[in-house]
């Protein structure tokens, strides 16, 4: 399932690259549960998949994820995607 979203049409949502750190990237891949998915330099995950305590909004110019942020919110996904 690919989700194509025009970021210019959504306010308040930010998009984040997959981490370069292999350990953290693997945590992201486990969390999103997409079999055989290999993120490219263009792959992004939106801020809707991160709890607010994982997002750094201290800068007015740029919203960033905290260093060890891992996606943990998957609203509207089938039950097999959501961790109990």
C-alpha positions as CSV (number, residue, x, y, z in Angstrom):
1,X,0.0,0.0,0.0
2,X,1.6,3.3,-1.1
3,X,0.2,6.5,0.2
4,X,0.8,9.5,-2.0
5,X,0.2,12.8,-0.3
6,X,0.9,16.3,-1.5
7,X,2.6,17.9,1.6
8,X,1.7,21.4,0.3
9,X,-2.0,20.6,0.9
10,X,-1.7,19.5,4.5
11,X,-1.0,22.0,7.4
12,X,0.5,20.9,10.7
13,X,1.8,17.6,9.4
14,X,5.6,17.2,8.8
15,X,7.4,14.5,6.8
16,X,10.5,12.8,8.0
17,X,13.2,10.8,6.2
18,X,14.1,7.3,7.4
19,X,17.1,7.5,9.7
20,X,20.6,6.8,8.4
21,X,21.5,5.0,11.6
22,X,21.0,1.3,10.8
23,X,19.7,0.3,14.3
24,X,17.1,3.1,14.4
25,X,16.1,2.5,10.7
26,X,15.5,-1.2,11.6
27,X,13.3,-0.1,14.5
28,X,11.3,2.1,12.1
29,X,10.9,-0.8,9.7
30,X,9.7,-3.2,12.4
31,X,7.3,-0.6,13.6
32,X,5.7,0.1,10.2
33,X,5.4,-3.6,9.4
34,X,5.8,-3.4,5.7
35,X,7.1,-6.7,4.4
36,X,10.0,-6.4,2.0
37,X,10.0,-2.6,2.1
38,X,13.3,-1.0,1.5
39,X,13.2,2.8,2.0
40,X,14.9,5.0,-0.6
41,X,16.2,8.5,-0.2
42,X,12.8,9.7,-1.2
43,X,10.8,7.7,1.4
44,X,9.2,9.7,4.2
45,X,6.9,9.0,7.2
46,X,4.5,11.7,8.3
47,X,4.4,13.1,11.8
48,X,0.9,11.5,12.4
49,X,2.8,8.3,13.1
50,X,4.8,9.7,16.0
51,X,3.5,10.6,19.5
52,X,3.9,14.2,20.4
53,X,6.6,13.5,23.0
54,X,8.9,12.2,20.1
55,X,8.6,15.5,18.2
56,X,10.8,18.6,18.8
57,X,8.8,21.7,18.0
58,X,11.2,24.2,19.8
59,X,12.4,25.8,16.6
60,X,9.9,28.0,14.7
61,X,11.7,27.3,11.4
62,X,11.9,23.5,11.5
63,X,10.0,20.6,13.2
64,X,12.3,17.7,13.9
65,X,12.0,14.2,15.4
66,X,13.9,13.6,18.6
67,X,17.0,11.5,18.3
68,X,15.5,8.1,19.2
69,X,12.0,8.6,17.8
70,X,10.2,5.5,16.5
71,X,6.8,5.6,14.8
72,X,4.2,4.3,17.2
73,X,0.8,5.5,15.9
74,X,-1.0,3.7,13.1
75,X,-4.7,4.9,13.1
76,X,-6.9,3.3,10.6
77,X,-4.6,0.4,9.8
78,X,-5.8,-3.2,9.8
79,X,-5.4,-5.0,13.2
80,X,-2.4,-7.0,11.9
81,X,-0.5,-3.7,11.5
82,X,-1.2,-2.5,15.0
83,X,0.8,-3.7,18.0
84,X,-1.4,-4.8,20.9
